[in-house]
Amino acid sequence: MSETAIDPALETTTLGRTGVVVSRLGFGGAPAGLTNYLAAYSPADAAQRDAVIAALHRALELGIAYFDTAPGYGGGAGEAIFGEALASAPAHRLAQIFLATKLSPTLATARPSVEESLRRLRRDRLDLVQLHGSTYPPELADRILARGGLLDQLGQLQSEGLIRFIGFTSEDNNPAVYRFIATDRFDVMQIAYNLLFQHPYEPTRPFGSLLAAEAQGMGICTMRTLTSGLFQKWVQWVNPANTFDYNAALLQFVLANPLVDVALVGMRTPEMVEQNVAAACDRAARVDLDALHAKYV
């Protein structure tokens, strides 16, 4: 991928030790594949599907380079939509695409899932394959890290050239997250981090998986960047007359953290893409995290 392929107006960074330059705003794939996720939607609805494809094309036009999906988003529906959209993208835009997908961490064998993802995404190689976990009990982490486990299998697929990089996703910061980081075999961590869920980053201690992953040279991506509607729901409860759109401010909070390489945001329409790109480009609106975490004034 060439850095010049990305619109210079949209902030870019190097994704950890991968050496790949990506946009700091990433296109999250859950809303493309999941029925009624956050709003009424079906991936089987032709008009809604076409809107997501148009959103993906608009994202490419505006310089978004990081695209994240998973077979778990609608039983492969999300991957199929991404595959259709990215395969039909203009040739001069294809070089900027960094495409990430996932596989279930409970699988015994990685290869069939990766091969199905390659087929649905219409690719010869995947840029990133991640263990798609919300939490990892100790016994599951043991199986993943055991000789011949999923991590070894992903390493084999990497050596065959089917995938470039290996990662994991998590919604929490339990011991397994730190075990995975300490192996030095994962290239990217995708973690739940936003205004409400700040557990991966406590700078006054300092403590958190963002700090541990950064020290290991890993790329860091955030899921639930806009709180998956939870903050907005809370505001509506406590202030029913509120009409303010907090999405831009929530995105700016995450992008203000220098440890975050990519903030993933799910988008279903070109208009949503344009709004999030505009917010990401407004660097003057970012919060000063050091001032925010200061305990005395």
C-alpha positions as CSV (number, residue, x, y, z in Angstrom):
1,M,0.0,0.0,0.0
2,S,1.2,3.5,-0.8
3,E,0.9,6.4,1.6
4,T,0.1,8.6,-1.4
5,A,-3.0,6.6,-2.1
6,I,-4.7,8.1,1.0
7,D,-6.3,11.5,0.9
8,P,-3.9,13.8,2.8
9,A,-6.9,15.5,4.5
10,L,-7.7,12.4,6.5
11,E,-5.1,11.7,9.2
12,T,-2.9,8.6,8.7
13,T,-0.6,6.6,10.9
14,T,1.6,3.5,10.8
15,L,-0.2,0.5,12.2
16,G,2.2,-0.6,14.9
17,R,5.1,-2.8,13.7
18,T,3.3,-3.8,10.5
19,G,4.8,-0.8,8.8
20,V,1.5,-0.3,6.9
21,V,0.2,3.2,6.6
22,V,-3.6,3.4,7.3
23,S,-6.2,6.0,8.0
24,R,-6.9,6.7,11.6
25,L,-10.6,6.5,10.9
26,G,-11.6,2.9,10.0
27,F,-14.8,1.5,8.5
28,G,-16.3,-1.0,11.0
29,G,-18.3,-3.9,9.5
30,A,-20.8,-5.0,12.1
31,P,-23.7,-2.7,10.9
32,A,-23.2,-4.1,7.3
33,G,-23.9,-7.7,8.3
34,L,-26.0,-7.7,11.5
35,T,-29.8,-7.5,11.3
36,N,-31.3,-4.6,13.3
37,Y,-28.0,-3.7,14.9
38,L,-28.4,-0.1,16.3
39,A,-31.2,0.6,13.9
40,A,-33.7,-1.2,11.6
41,Y,-31.7,-2.9,8.9
42,S,-31.4,-6.2,7.0
43,P,-28.4,-7.2,4.8
44,A,-31.0,-9.1,2.7
45,D,-32.8,-5.8,1.8
46,A,-31.5,-4.8,-1.6
47,A,-31.8,-1.0,-1.1
48,Q,-30.1,-1.1,2.3
49,R,-27.4,-3.4,1.0
50,D,-26.8,-1.0,-1.9
51,A,-26.6,1.9,0.6
52,V,-23.8,0.1,2.5
53,I,-21.9,-0.6,-0.8
54,A,-22.3,3.1,-1.7
55,A,-20.9,4.0,1.8
56,L,-17.9,1.7,1.3
57,H,-17.2,3.4,-2.1
58,R,-17.6,6.8,-0.6
59,A,-15.2,5.8,2.2
60,L,-12.6,4.9,-0.3
61,E,-13.1,8.2,-2.2
62,L,-12.6,10.2,1.0
63,G,-9.4,8.3,2.0
64,I,-10.5,5.7,4.5
65,A,-8.0,2.8,4.1
66,Y,-8.8,0.4,7.0
67,F,-11.8,-1.9,6.6
68,D,-12.9,-4.4,9.3
69,T,-15.4,-7.1,9.0
70,A,-16.0,-10.7,10.3
71,P,-17.8,-13.9,9.3
72,G,-19.8,-13.5,12.5
73,Y,-21.5,-10.4,11.1
74,G,-24.6,-12.0,9.7
75,G,-23.2,-15.5,9.0
76,G,-20.9,-14.1,6.3
77,A,-23.3,-11.5,5.0
78,G,-21.1,-8.6,6.1
79,E,-18.0,-10.1,4.4
80,A,-20.0,-10.7,1.2
81,I,-21.1,-7.1,1.1
82,F,-17.5,-5.9,1.7
83,G,-16.3,-8.2,-1.0
84,E,-18.8,-7.0,-3.5
85,A,-18.1,-3.3,-2.7
86,L,-14.3,-3.5,-2.6
87,A,-14.1,-5.7,-5.7
88,S,-16.1,-3.1,-7.7
89,A,-14.0,-0.1,-6.4
90,P,-12.0,1.9,-9.0
91,A,-8.6,0.3,-9.7
92,H,-6.7,3.4,-8.5
93,R,-8.3,3.0,-5.1
94,L,-7.6,-0.7,-4.6
95,A,-4.0,-0.1,-3.4
96,Q,-5.1,1.8,-0.3
97,I,-7.3,-1.0,1.1
98,F,-6.2,-2.7,4.3
99,L,-8.8,-5.4,4.9
100,A,-9.2,-7.1,8.2
101,T,-11.5,-9.9,9.1
102,K,-11.8,-12.4,12.0
103,L,-12.5,-16.0,13.0
104,S,-14.1,-17.5,16.1
105,P,-11.6,-18.3,18.9
106,T,-13.5,-21.4,19.7
107,L,-12.8,-23.1,16.4
108,A,-10.5,-26.2,16.4
109,T,-9.2,-25.4,12.9
110,A,-8.5,-22.0,11.4
111,R,-8.0,-22.9,7.7
112,P,-11.7,-23.4,6.6
113,S,-12.8,-20.1,8.1
114,V,-9.9,-18.2,6.5
115,E,-10.6,-19.9,3.1
116,E,-14.3,-19.0,3.3
117,S,-13.4,-15.4,4.2
118,L,-11.1,-15.2,1.2
119,R,-13.9,-16.4,-1.0
120,R,-16.5,-14.0,0.3
121,L,-14.1,-11.1,0.3
122,R,-12.9,-12.0,-3.2
123,R,-9.3,-11.7,-2.2
124,D,-6.1,-13.8,-2.7
125,R,-4.7,-12.7,0.7
126,L,-6.1,-11.1,3.8
127,D,-4.3,-8.2,5.4
128,L,-5.3,-9.1,8.9
129,V,-7.1,-12.1,10.6
130,Q,-8.1,-11.6,14.2
131,L,-9.4,-13.9,16.9
132,H,-13.0,-12.6,17.3
133,G,-13.4,-12.7,21.0
134,S,-15.4,-10.6,23.5
135,T,-13.7,-12.3,26.5
136,Y,-11.3,-15.2,26.8
137,P,-11.6,-17.5,29.8
138,P,-8.3,-19.1,30.9
139,E,-9.1,-22.4,29.4
140,L,-9.9,-20.9,26.0
141,A,-6.7,-18.8,26.1
142,D,-4.8,-22.0,26.9
143,R,-6.2,-23.8,23.8
144,I,-5.4,-20.8,21.6
145,L,-1.8,-20.6,22.7
146,A,-1.1,-24.3,23.0
147,R,1.1,-26.1,20.5
148,G,-0.9,-26.6,17.3
149,G,-3.6,-24.2,18.6
150,L,-5.2,-21.4,16.6
151,L,-2.2,-19.1,17.0
152,D,0.1,-21.7,15.6
153,Q,-2.4,-22.4,12.8
154,L,-2.6,-18.7,11.9
155,G,1.1,-18.5,11.8
156,Q,1.2,-21.4,9.3
157,L,-1.4,-19.6,7.1
158,Q,0.8,-16.5,7.4
159,S,3.8,-18.4,6.2
160,E,1.8,-19.7,3.2
161,G,1.0,-16.1,2.3
162,L,-2.8,-16.3,2.8
163,I,-2.7,-13.7,5.6
164,R,-0.3,-10.9,6.3
165,F,-0.8,-10.1,10.0
166,I,-2.5,-11.7,13.0
167,G,-4.5,-10.0,15.7
168,F,-7.2,-10.5,18.4
169,T,-10.2,-8.5,19.5
170,S,-11.5,-8.2,23.1
171,E,-14.2,-6.3,25.0
172,D,-12.4,-6.5,28.3
173,N,-9.0,-6.4,29.9
174,N,-8.8,-9.8,31.6
175,P,-5.5,-11.7,32.0
176,A,-5.8,-13.4,28.6
177,V,-5.5,-10.0,26.9
178,Y,-2.1,-9.5,28.6
179,R,-1.1,-13.1,27.9
180,F,-1.8,-12.5,24.2
181,I,0.2,-9.3,24.1
182,A,3.1,-10.8,25.9
183,T,3.5,-13.6,23.3
184,D,4.8,-11.0,20.8
185,R,3.1,-13.0,18.1
186,F,0.0,-10.8,17.6
187,D,0.5,-7.8,15.3
188,V,-2.7,-5.9,16.1
189,M,-5.1,-5.6,19.1
190,Q,-8.7,-4.4,18.6
191,I,-10.2,-3.4,22.0
192,A,-13.3,-1.8,23.3
193,Y,-12.4,1.8,24.2
194,N,-14.5,5.0,24.3
195,L,-15.7,7.8,26.5
196,L,-17.7,5.3,28.7
197,F,-15.3,2.3,28.6
198,Q,-11.9,3.7,29.4
199,H,-10.6,0.6,31.2
200,P,-7.8,-0.1,28.6
201,Y,-6.2,3.3,29.3
202,E,-5.6,4.7,32.8
203,P,-2.7,7.2,32.2
204,T,-2.4,8.4,35.8
205,R,-1.3,5.0,37.1
206,P,-0.3,4.2,34.3
207,F,-2.1,1.0,33.5
208,G,-4.1,-0.7,30.7
209,S,-3.9,-2.9,27.6
210,L,-3.4,0.1,25.3
211,L,-0.1,0.9,27.1
212,A,0.9,-2.8,27.2
213,A,0.2,-3.2,23.4
214,E,2.0,0.0,22.6
215,A,5.1,-1.2,24.5
216,Q,5.0,-4.4,22.4
217,G,4.9,-2.5,19.2
218,M,1.4,-3.7,18.3
219,G,-1.1,-1.8,16.1
220,I,-4.1,-0.7,18.2
221,C,-7.7,-0.4,16.9
222,T,-10.8,0.5,18.9
223,M,-14.2,-1.0,18.6
224,R,-17.4,0.6,20.0
225,T,-15.8,4.0,19.3
226,L,-19.1,5.8,19.5
227,T,-20.2,3.6,22.5
228,S,-22.6,1.5,20.3
229,G,-25.4,3.9,21.1
230,L,-25.1,3.5,24.9
231,F,-24.0,7.1,25.6
232,Q,-26.7,8.4,23.4
233,K,-29.3,6.3,25.1
234,W,-28.2,7.6,28.5
235,V,-28.4,11.2,27.4
236,Q,-31.9,10.5,26.1
237,W,-33.0,9.2,29.5
238,V,-31.6,12.0,31.5
239,N,-32.4,14.8,29.1
240,P,-35.3,13.7,26.8
241,A,-35.4,17.1,25.0
242,N,-31.7,16.9,24.0
243,T,-31.1,17.4,20.3
244,F,-27.3,17.5,20.2
245,D,-25.4,15.0,18.0
246,Y,-22.6,13.6,20.2
247,N,-21.1,11.3,17.6
248,A,-18.4,13.7,16.4
249,A,-17.3,14.4,20.0
250,L,-17.2,10.7,20.9
251,L,-15.0,10.1,17.9
252,Q,-12.8,13.0,18.7
253,F,-12.3,11.6,22.3
254,V,-10.9,8.3,20.9
255,L,-8.8,9.9,18.2
256,A,-7.3,12.2,20.8
257,N,-5.5,9.2,22.3
258,P,-2.1,9.0,20.6
259,L,-1.9,5.2,21.3
260,V,-5.0,4.6,19.1
261,D,-4.0,3.9,15.5
262,V,-7.4,3.3,14.1
263,A,-10.8,4.2,15.5
264,L,-13.4,1.9,13.9
265,V,-16.9,3.3,13.2
266,G,-19.7,1.4,11.6
267,M,-21.4,3.2,8.7
268,R,-24.4,2.3,6.5
269,T,-24.8,5.3,4.2
270,P,-22.5,7.7,2.3
271,E,-23.9,10.5,4.5
272,M,-22.6,8.8,7.6
273,V,-19.2,8.4,6.0
274,E,-19.1,12.1,5.2
275,Q,-20.1,13.1,8.7
276,N,-17.4,10.9,10.3
277,V,-14.7,11.9,7.9
278,A,-15.5,15.6,8.6
279,A,-15.3,14.9,12.3
280,A,-12.0,13.0,12.0
281,C,-10.5,15.9,10.0
282,D,-11.4,18.5,12.6
283,R,-8.3,18.0,14.8
284,A,-8.9,21.3,16.6
285,A,-12.0,19.8,18.2
286,R,-10.0,17.0,20.0
287,V,-10.0,16.9,23.8
288,D,-6.8,17.3,25.8
289,L,-6.6,13.9,27.5
290,D,-3.8,15.0,29.9
291,A,-6.0,17.9,31.1
292,L,-9.1,15.7,31.3
293,H,-7.3,13.2,33.5
294,A,-5.7,15.8,35.7
295,K,-7.0,15.4,39.2
296,Y,-6.4,18.8,40.6
297,V,-6.7,22.3,39.0
